[in-house]
Amino acid sequence: MQLPAIQYGDWETVKKRMARVVTQLKRGADLVKVMTADGMLDTEATPGLLSMFGIITGPRANFHCFMPWRTLWDAVIDEAQPSVPSPIEDAIFAASLRTPWGVLGLLAHDSQSWLIPASRHRPLLDAALEVWPELDALGERYAVGDQPRRLWSVPNNLHFVLASLGVPAAQLDVSLPPEGPRALLQYVRSVN
């Protein structure tokens, strides 16, 4: 899988890079262009964990997959109407759904604010199902803190979205069947 090089490094380095990213995105820059300007890294050839929640401190380089969404939310939300997405917020959300790494960023636990309003749940679910095989193929590289696990085993917004669409909690707390999260669609209530 290819991830933006700008997300890779020790936490302090990535955090500084993301301050510049957030500034550009607030001005209306395209998420994909900004995030890929420094190139992409192949996760098979690049060591490190894929951090989905919380900060991995220390000098070791990792992919901080929750960035820039974690810090970007506060920068683009319209304080006057927090429940009404701003045009910049909508553009960033839509751009995120177009790439596997963008979907992964929205699946990060810290990106839950991006799932307001609930009308974003189904588009994220559809995008996640599309790229799930690629995300799951990375195996035990996803991390909460510094503990590597499979993506389904870390807190993520796919659980949140599936629960909001009617999947019972008991189904979300067990291992996935071989066909992955698509098997849980039988529990999703239809949305009109």
N, C-alpha and C positions, 0 to 999 in steps of 0.2 A: 504494500500500500504506500502511496505517496502522501506525505504530509508537508505542510509549509515549513521551510527551514527557519522561518522567523519564530516558530513555536518551540524550537529546539535549543537547549542549552541549560545552564544552571538557572535557578529561579530568578536571581537578581538580574541577570542578563536579559532574560525573556521579559521580565517586568518592565525594564527600561525600554525595550523595543516596542512593547505594547502601548506605552504612553504615546509614542509617535503614531502608532497605528490608530489609536482612538482619536487623536487630533485630526487625522486625515479623514476618517470615517464620519466624524461629526460635521465635517465640511462637505459631505456628500460624495466622497470618493467611493469607488466600487470595491466592495469587500474582497472579491477574488483577486483583483489587480493588486491591491495593497498587500494582501496576505501572501501572494506568490511572487512579489517583486524580487525577493532574495533567492528564489528558486524553491525546489522541492527536494525532499529527502526520502529515500526508499527505506521503509522500516525494516526490511530484511537485512539491509547492509549497514544500518545505523543502530548502535546499541542504545539502551535506555528504556525506561518505562513510559507508558502513555498515561499521564496523570489526568484523571477525570474529576477529582474532587480533592480539595486541599492542596497544600503546597508541599512539594518535596524539596527540602532545604539541603544545603551542602553543595560541594563543588561538582558533583556528578551531573552530566548532561542527561536530560529527559525531554520528552515531548509534553508540553503543557497544553493539552488539547482543549481545556476550558477557556483559553485565552484567544481572542480578546473579549468574548461574550461576557465573561464575568465582570469586567470593569466597564465595558461599553454600555451596559444597560443604564446605569445611572447617568451616563453622559448624553444619551439620546432620548430618554423619556421626557415627555412633555409634562412638567410638574403641574401645569394648570389643568390638564386633562389626563391624568395617569392611566385611565382605563381606555383611552382612545389612542391607538398607535400613531406615532408621527410618521410622515412619509419616509424619513431616513430609517426609522426602526423597521418599517415594512420592507424597504429595499434591502436592508441587511438580512432580515429573516428570509426573504425570498432567495437572495443570493446564497445563503447558507444551505438551502435545500438542493442547490444545483451541484454540489460537490460532496463526495464521501467525507472529506475532512470537515466540511461545514456541517453536515448532518451529525458527525461525531461531536463537534463543538456544541451543538444544540442538545445532544443527548447527555452532556456533562451535567452532573447534579447542580452545579452552580449556575447553570443557564436556565433554571426553571422559570425565572421572571419572564423570559422570552415566550413563554407559553400562555401569556395573558394577551389576548383573550382566548377562550376555549376553542374558538374557530381555527386556531393554529394546531390543535391536537391531531386532527386527521391528516393534514398535509405532512406533519412531521412523521406520523406513523407510516404513511405511504412511502415517504423518502427513506425512512429507516429500514423498512422491509426490503426495499430495492437494493440497498447497499449492505444489508446484514451479512450476507456470505463473505464479503470482503472484510468487514469489520471483525467478524467472528474468527476468520482465518488467522488472525494475529495471535490467537491463543492466549496464554497467560502473560500478557504484556501490560494489561490495564491495571491501574493502581489507584487505591485510596491510601494516601500516605505512601509508604514505600513497599507495600505488600502486593506482589503481582498476582492477578487473577484474570479470569475470562471476563469479557464485557458484561455478560448477563449477571455475573456474581458481584459486580460493584454497583453502588447506588447510581441509578441513571434515570433519565427522563423518559425512556421507553417504558419503564415500570409505571411512572406517573401517568403517562398518556393512556396506556392500556387500562389502568385502574379507573381513570376518569371516563373511559368509554365502556366500562361495565365488566371488565375482567376481574373475577374474584381474587382477593388478596392471596388466598391459598394457592392459586395457580401461578402467582408471581413469585412465590417464595420457594419454589422447587426448581429442579433442573429443567432445562428446556428439552422437549422431545427432539429427535433427530432433525425434523423439518424446521426447527427454530421457532421464532416468535409467530410465524404464520399459523402455527397450530393453535394459537390462542385466539385467532380471529373468530372462532366459533362462539366465543363469549361476548364479543363486541356487539353492543346494541346499535341498531341502525339509527342514523342521525338524519333528520329531515331538513 
